Amino acid sequence: MPRLVRVLDDKDVVERLLSKVRKAGGQSAFARQSGVDRAHLNLVLTGKRLPTWSIIKALNLGVVYVALNQSNGLAVAKLGPRHRPGIARKHTHRSRPTRRQK
């Protein structure tokens, strides 16, 4: 018998995380109780970073892989780490300045 699952996007995960943080009594309390880094927790709650495995585990969630083609009548969007909507990303590549020739 097939299992029914609820599909969550990043926004849903952050909303669930915020609810758990409030129930725990704040970010520091949630971080202590779940073993999650408090600084990273804050970045996830503000939309600057994606949830880590430790946060996903603390929320009792799992990750599902979905085929990226349209077989069986299902159209699926690519949801890799670089393609997740709603997450602010900084461009971290910095080129080195070239040295001047004398």
Secondary structure as UniProt FT lines:
FT   HELIX           10..24
FT   HELIX           27..34
FT   HELIX           38..45
FT   TURN            46..47
FT   HELIX           53..58
FT   TURN            59..60
FT   HELIX           71..73
FT   TURN            81..82
FT   TURN            85..86
//
